[in-house]
Amino acid sequence: MKAEQSDSAESDASSKAATIWTLELQGDRVQELKLATELANNTNVEWAAPWAKGVLNRLTSVGKRVDMEFTAVDGRHCDLLEMHGKVVLINFWATWCPPCVEGTQKLKQVYSKYQAQGLEVVGISWDNDKGKLVKFIAENQLKWPVYFDGTKPGKWGMAFGIDTSRRGRCPRRHRRSECAA
């Protein structure tokens, strides 16, 4: 009986998470916030509450200062609070993700065009191979700081409710195409 309840709770949480992603893609912030709040406060599924709280954090962080500090893979210190007054784009990505790699090239163009006007980019990598990531950064001449901890979703992915599924696939479409130079 407990296994059936556990399976049912997992299925319910997964269904709500999928609905939250759908609502985000549809731009229905009111319903997305409502459902994420419900999931954050009313589940006993191990992954669901922290993920939903991360979604709430991400949705309510727009236009607010974000407390994110780390040492980038190139050794540079990165603290978003020190970027006050600038537009900061936080890019969650991985070298193994073809749409992410494609989007990185577009993002480089946007960064080059607008950095002097106050745009900053911060990369949060989901890679598990630091050497491969460092090589990619060097080969593609990425100028912004990139965080790496070798785990998915990692410290910052969970904090913002961004996660890859347990099957290792991205759970939603990429919006990189909206980033035009």
C-alpha positions as CSV (number, residue, x, y, z in Angstrom):
1,M,0.0,0.0,0.0
2,K,2.8,2.4,0.9
3,A,4.5,1.7,-2.5
4,E,1.3,2.5,-4.3
5,Q,0.9,5.8,-2.4
6,S,4.6,6.6,-3.1
7,D,4.1,5.9,-6.8
8,S,0.9,8.0,-6.8
9,A,2.6,10.9,-5.1
10,E,5.6,10.7,-7.5
11,S,3.2,10.6,-10.5
12,D,1.2,13.6,-9.1
13,A,4.3,15.6,-8.4
14,S,5.7,14.8,-11.9
15,S,2.4,15.8,-13.5
16,K,2.3,19.1,-11.6
17,A,5.9,19.8,-12.6
18,A,5.1,19.2,-16.3
19,T,2.1,21.5,-16.0
20,I,4.3,24.2,-14.4
21,W,6.7,24.0,-17.4
22,T,3.7,24.2,-19.8
23,L,2.4,27.2,-18.0
24,E,5.8,28.9,-18.2
25,L,5.9,28.3,-22.0
26,Q,2.4,29.7,-22.3
27,G,3.4,32.7,-20.2
28,D,0.7,32.1,-17.6
29,R,2.6,33.4,-14.5
30,V,-0.5,33.6,-12.2
31,Q,-1.3,29.9,-12.6
32,E,2.4,28.9,-12.7
33,L,2.9,30.7,-9.3
34,K,-0.2,29.1,-7.9
35,L,0.7,25.6,-8.9
36,A,4.4,25.9,-7.9
37,T,3.3,27.2,-4.4
38,E,0.9,24.3,-4.0
39,L,3.6,21.8,-5.0
40,A,6.2,23.5,-2.8
41,N,3.9,23.3,0.3
42,N,2.0,20.1,-0.2
43,T,4.2,17.2,-1.3
44,N,6.3,14.5,0.4
45,V,8.1,13.6,-2.8
46,E,11.8,14.2,-2.1
47,W,12.7,16.3,-5.2
48,A,9.4,18.1,-5.7
49,A,9.3,20.7,-2.9
50,P,12.9,22.0,-3.4
51,W,12.4,22.2,-7.1
52,A,9.1,24.0,-6.8
53,K,10.6,26.4,-4.3
54,G,13.4,27.1,-6.8
55,V,10.7,27.8,-9.5
56,L,9.1,30.3,-7.1
57,N,12.5,31.9,-6.4
58,R,13.1,32.2,-10.2
59,L,9.7,33.6,-10.9
60,T,9.9,36.2,-8.1
61,S,13.5,37.2,-8.7
62,V,12.9,39.1,-11.9
63,G,13.9,42.7,-11.4
64,K,15.3,42.0,-7.9
65,R,18.9,41.6,-6.7
66,V,20.0,37.9,-6.8
67,D,22.4,36.7,-4.2
68,M,24.7,34.4,-6.2
69,E,28.4,34.2,-5.6
70,F,30.9,31.7,-6.8
71,T,34.4,31.1,-8.2
72,A,34.3,30.6,-11.9
73,V,36.2,27.8,-13.7
74,D,38.8,30.3,-14.7
75,G,39.4,31.3,-11.0
76,R,37.7,34.6,-11.2
77,H,35.4,35.7,-8.4
78,C,31.8,36.3,-9.4
79,D,29.2,38.0,-7.2
80,L,26.0,39.2,-8.7
81,L,25.4,41.7,-5.9
82,E,28.5,43.5,-7.2
83,M,26.9,43.8,-10.6
84,H,24.2,46.2,-9.2
85,G,22.9,48.6,-11.9
86,K,23.7,46.2,-14.8
87,V,21.5,43.8,-16.7
88,V,22.6,40.3,-15.8
89,L,21.6,37.3,-17.9
90,I,22.0,34.0,-16.1
91,N,22.6,31.3,-18.7
92,F,22.0,27.6,-17.6
93,W,23.6,25.4,-20.2
94,A,25.9,22.5,-21.0
95,T,28.4,21.5,-23.7
96,W,26.5,18.3,-24.3
97,C,23.3,20.2,-25.1
98,P,23.1,21.1,-28.9
99,P,20.6,23.9,-28.5
100,C,22.7,25.4,-25.6
101,V,25.9,25.3,-27.8
102,E,24.1,26.9,-30.7
103,G,22.6,29.5,-28.3
104,T,26.1,30.3,-26.9
105,Q,27.2,31.6,-30.3
106,K,24.2,33.9,-30.5
107,L,24.8,35.0,-26.9
108,K,28.4,35.8,-27.7
109,Q,27.1,38.3,-30.3
110,V,24.6,39.9,-28.0
111,Y,27.2,40.1,-25.2
112,S,29.7,41.7,-27.6
113,K,27.1,44.2,-28.8
114,Y,25.8,45.2,-25.3
115,Q,28.5,44.6,-22.7
116,A,29.7,48.3,-22.9
117,Q,26.1,49.3,-22.2
118,G,26.0,47.2,-19.0
119,L,25.1,43.7,-20.0
120,E,26.7,40.9,-18.0
121,V,26.4,37.2,-18.6
122,V,26.9,34.5,-16.0
123,G,27.1,30.9,-17.1
124,I,25.9,28.0,-14.9
125,S,27.2,24.8,-16.4
126,W,25.5,21.4,-16.1
127,D,28.5,19.6,-17.4
128,N,30.1,16.8,-15.4
129,D,33.5,16.9,-17.1
130,K,35.3,20.1,-16.1
131,G,38.1,19.5,-18.6
132,K,35.7,19.4,-21.5
133,L,34.0,22.5,-20.2
134,V,37.3,24.4,-19.8
135,K,38.3,23.4,-23.4
136,F,34.9,24.6,-24.8
137,I,35.2,27.9,-23.0
138,A,38.7,28.4,-24.4
139,E,37.9,27.3,-27.9
140,N,34.8,29.5,-28.1
141,Q,36.4,32.4,-26.3
142,L,33.7,32.9,-23.8
143,K,34.4,36.1,-21.9
144,W,31.9,35.7,-19.0
145,P,32.3,33.7,-15.8
146,V,31.1,30.1,-15.8
147,Y,30.2,28.2,-12.7
148,F,30.8,24.4,-12.5
149,D,30.2,21.9,-9.7
150,G,29.9,18.7,-11.7
151,T,26.4,17.9,-10.7
152,K,22.9,18.2,-12.2
153,P,21.0,20.2,-11.4
154,G,23.7,21.6,-9.2
155,K,23.5,24.2,-6.5
156,W,22.2,27.0,-8.7
157,G,19.9,24.9,-10.9
158,M,17.9,23.8,-7.9
159,A,17.9,27.3,-6.4
160,F,16.1,28.5,-9.5
161,G,14.0,25.5,-10.2
162,I,15.9,24.5,-13.3
163,D,16.6,20.9,-13.6
164,T,17.2,18.1,-16.1
165,S,15.0,15.1,-15.8
166,R,16.3,12.0,-14.1
167,R,16.5,10.6,-17.7
168,G,19.1,13.3,-18.5
169,R,17.0,15.2,-21.0
170,C,16.1,18.8,-20.8
171,P,12.5,19.2,-19.5
172,R,11.4,22.0,-21.7
173,R,12.1,23.8,-25.0
174,H,15.0,26.2,-25.2
175,R,14.3,29.9,-25.7
176,R,17.7,30.6,-27.2
177,S,16.1,31.6,-30.5
178,E,14.7,34.7,-28.8
179,C,18.2,35.9,-28.3
180,A,19.0,37.7,-31.5
181,A,21.9,39.9,-32.1
